[in-house]
């Protein structure tokens, strides 16, 4: 398995280290506040909204 080098870009206004990534879905370059481990896909914010698990409501109808 080839290891990808993840480039650290800068620290955001909340003090989090940001890492440059390429979205696994659309290929757009973006930054995330965690170091990807290569075992799961990483998405840009737009694609993450499409892929994130749906949350179920506890409301009764």
N, C-alpha and C positions, 0 to 999 in steps of 0.2 A: 504494500500500500504506500503510495507516494504521499509524503507529508507536505502540506501547504504551509507556506510562511504567511503568517497573519501580521500585517503591519499595524503598529500602534500609531494613531494619528495625533490625538491630543486629549486633554481632560476637558469635560464639559462644565457648564456653570454649576452643576451639582457636585463636582469633584470626582465624577466617574471617569475612568479610563475608557476611551473609545477605540474600537478596532475597525479598520476598513474591511468590508466583505463585498462579495458579489452575490446578489440575490439568486437563490437556487431555482427560482421560478422564472423571473423576467430577465435576469442578467444585469440589472441595474446596480451600479456601485453605490454603497451607502455605508453608514457607520452604526455599530451596535455597542452597547455598554457591557459586553461580556466577551471573553475570548472563546471563539468557537472551537469545539474539540474535534470536529470532523466526523462525528458519528451521526449527527442529525443535520438536516437541511436548515439553512438560515435564510430568512426572507426579509425583504424591505418592508416598511410599514404597510404599504398598500397590499402587497401579496400576503403578509401575515394576517390581515383582516379576512382574506379569503380562505386561509388555511386553519385558522385557530379553531379549537373545539367550541362548539355551541354550548352555552350555559343554559341549564334548565331552570325554569322559574318554579318556585314553591307555591305560587298562587293557584287557587282553585277556582274553577269557573262555574 
